[in-house]
Protein backbone atom coordinates (compact mmCIF):
# COMPACT_ATOMS: atom_id res chain seq x y z
CA UNK A 1 0.00 0.00 0.00
CA UNK A 2 2.80 2.39 0.93
CA UNK A 3 4.66 1.50 -2.26
CA UNK A 4 1.67 2.46 -4.37
CA UNK A 5 1.42 5.81 -2.58
CA UNK A 6 5.12 6.46 -3.10
CA UNK A 7 4.85 5.66 -6.82
CA UNK A 8 1.90 8.05 -7.12
CA UNK A 9 3.81 10.75 -5.26
CA UNK A 10 6.80 10.34 -7.57
CA UNK A 11 4.61 11.24 -10.51
CA UNK A 12 3.73 14.56 -8.87
CA UNK A 13 7.13 15.46 -7.40
CA UNK A 14 6.91 19.10 -8.53
CA UNK A 15 3.67 19.63 -6.64
CA UNK A 16 5.08 18.06 -3.50
CA UNK A 17 8.20 20.22 -3.77
CA UNK A 18 6.11 23.39 -4.13
CA UNK A 19 3.91 22.43 -1.15
CA UNK A 20 6.99 21.68 0.96
CA UNK A 21 8.61 25.02 0.13
CA UNK A 22 5.34 26.84 0.83
CA UNK A 23 5.05 25.05 4.18
CA UNK A 24 8.55 26.10 5.20
CA UNK A 25 7.88 29.70 4.17
CA UNK A 26 4.60 29.87 6.10
CA UNK A 27 6.29 28.34 9.17
CA UNK A 28 9.06 30.96 9.06
CA UNK A 29 6.55 33.80 8.79
CA UNK A 30 4.46 32.50 11.69
CA UNK A 31 7.60 32.03 13.78
CA UNK A 32 8.75 35.58 13.19
CA UNK A 33 5.36 37.24 13.67
CA UNK A 34 4.09 35.25 16.64
CA UNK A 35 7.27 34.99 18.72
CA UNK A 36 7.49 37.21 21.77
CA UNK A 37 10.81 38.92 22.24
CA UNK A 38 11.86 41.07 25.19
CA UNK A 39 12.56 44.61 24.05
CA UNK A 40 13.91 47.70 25.82
CA UNK A 41 11.48 50.51 26.59
CA UNK A 42 13.86 52.91 28.36
CA UNK A 43 17.63 52.99 28.84
CA UNK A 44 19.53 55.37 31.11
CA UNK A 45 23.05 55.42 32.54
CA UNK A 46 22.32 52.81 35.25
CA UNK A 47 19.20 50.85 34.33
CA UNK A 48 17.39 49.34 31.43
CA UNK A 49 13.63 48.80 31.44
CA UNK A 50 12.33 45.88 29.40
CA UNK A 51 8.93 44.69 28.22
CA UNK A 52 7.94 41.29 26.90
CA UNK A 53 8.92 38.98 29.77
CA UNK A 54 6.45 36.72 31.54
CA UNK A 55 5.41 36.59 35.19
CA UNK A 56 7.25 33.29 35.74
CA UNK A 57 10.55 34.87 34.73
CA UNK A 58 9.90 38.01 36.79
CA UNK A 59 9.21 35.85 39.84
CA UNK A 60 12.76 34.45 39.68
CA UNK A 61 14.38 37.90 39.94
CA UNK A 62 15.30 39.57 43.26
CA UNK A 63 13.28 42.51 44.52
CA UNK A 64 14.25 45.86 43.00
CA UNK A 65 15.51 48.32 45.63
CA UNK A 66 13.44 51.49 45.46
CA UNK A 67 15.66 54.55 45.38
C-alpha positions in Angstrom: 0.0 0.0 0.0 2.8 2.4 0.9 4.7 1.5 -2.3 1.7 2.5 -4.4 1.4 5.8 -2.6 5.1 6.5 -3.1 4.9 5.7 -6.8 1.9 8.1 -7.1 3.8 10.8 -5.3 6.8 10.3 -7.6 4.6 11.2 -10.5 3.7 14.6 -8.9 7.1 15.5 -7.4 6.9 19.1 -8.5 3.7 19.6 -6.6 5.1 18.1 -3.5 8.2 20.2 -3.8 6.1 23.4 -4.1 3.9 22.4 -1.2 7.0 21.7 1.0 8.6 25.0 0.1 5.3 26.8 0.8 5.0 25.1 4.2 8.6 26.1 5.2 7.9 29.7 4.2 4.6 29.9 6.1 6.3 28.3 9.2 9.1 31.0 9.1 6.6 33.8 8.8 4.5 32.5 11.7 7.6 32.0 13.8 8.8 35.6 13.2 5.4 37.2 13.7 4.1 35.2 16.6 7.3 35.0 18.7 7.5 37.2 21.8 10.8 38.9 22.2 11.9 41.1 25.2 12.6 44.6 24.1 13.9 47.7 25.8 11.5 50.5 26.6 13.9 52.9 28.4 17.6 53.0 28.8 19.5 55.4 31.1 23.0 55.4 32.5 22.3 52.8 35.2 19.2 50.8 34.3 17.4 49.3 31.4 13.6 48.8 31.4 12.3 45.9 29.4 8.9 44.7 28.2 7.9 41.3 26.9 8.9 39.0 29.8 6.4 36.7 31.5 5.4 36.6 35.2 7.2 33.3 35.7 10.6 34.9 34.7 9.9 38.0 36.8 9.2 35.8 39.8 12.8 34.5 39.7 14.4 37.9 39.9 15.3 39.6 43.3 13.3 42.5 44.5 14.3 45.9 43.0 15.5 48.3 45.6 13.4 51.5 45.5 15.7 54.6 45.4 
